[in-house]
């Protein structure tokens, strides 16, 4: 989508914090984009708070995953970035609408 609109972007952008860093899928200027996989981010439309998500590094409940994602969101905002999140299932159902929203989010100055 970004390439089709000739928008320059960076993938896997990292923001450090006290004990590590968080990686974001895409960065365009001061705007970050995250594509949340329904399973890996425990889409609340699909999973309940106590559902267990199996990761290569162990297991987390959906509530734990949501807390990690909330920390990541807050870190981005505190670091001066805006954050646009797209859920996998939404992308599959409403791709054109989400692409339009994404282009509007980024703004014409990056086109």
N, C-alpha and C positions, 0 to 999 in steps of 0.2 A: 504494500500500500504506500509506504513512504517513498520507495524507489520510483514507483509510478508517477508520483507527484514531484519528483526531483528534490526531495527533502533530505538534507544531509543529517545523518544520525550516527550515534555510537552505540554498539551493543555491549552488554555486560559492564555497565558502569557501576563502580563501587563507591560507597560512602563509608569511611572509617568511623568507629566509635571506640570507647574505652577499651573494650576487650576483643575487638575484631573489626569486622566490616559486614555490610550487607550489599549484595549485588542486585542491580535492577536490570531488567531485560533491555530497555532502550532508553537513550537520552537524546533529546533534541533541545539544544539551548538549556534553559532552566526547567525543562519539562521532562518528566520521567514517565515511561510507559511500562506497565506490567501486564503480562498475559498469564492469568491464573488458571492452571489446569484444574479441572473440577476435582480430581482425586487428590493431587498433591497439595492443594490449598483447601481441601475439604469444603467445597461449595455448600454453604448453609441451605441452599434450596434442595440439596440432595442428602447431606449428612447431618446427623444429630450431634450435639456437643460431645457425647461420650463415645462416638464412633472411633475406632482405632485405625490410624493410617500407618502402614508399614513402610518405613524408609530404610535405605541401605545402612544408615547409621543407628537404627533402632526404631522404636515405635513412639508415636505421639497421638494423643486424642485430638479430635477435631478442635476442641477448645484450645489446646496447646498450639495448634497450627494457626488458629485465628489470632491468638495472642502474639505469636511471632510476626504475623503479617501486620498487625496493628503497630507493633514496635517499629517495623520497617517503614510503615506509612508515616509515623510520627518523626522518625529519624530524617526522612526525606524533607518533610515540612520544616523541621527545625534547622535543616541545612540549607534552606532557601529554595527548595524545589517544589514544583507542583507535581501531583501524581495522578495518572489516568490508569485505571484498572479495568481490564477486560476479562470476563470469564469465558473459558473455553466453550461452554455450551451456548452462551449468548453469541459468540463469534460464529458458531456453526449455524445458528438460526437467523441472525440479523446482521450478517457481514456488511452489507452495503450501508445500512444505517450506522453501524459502528465505525466504518471507515470515514463516513461523512462527519460524525462526531469527533473522531480523532483529528481529522484535518482542521476542523473548526477549533479544537483544543489547542493545536499547535499554532495556528494563526498564519496569516498570509506572509508575515515577515520572513518565514523560513522557506517559502516556496520559491 
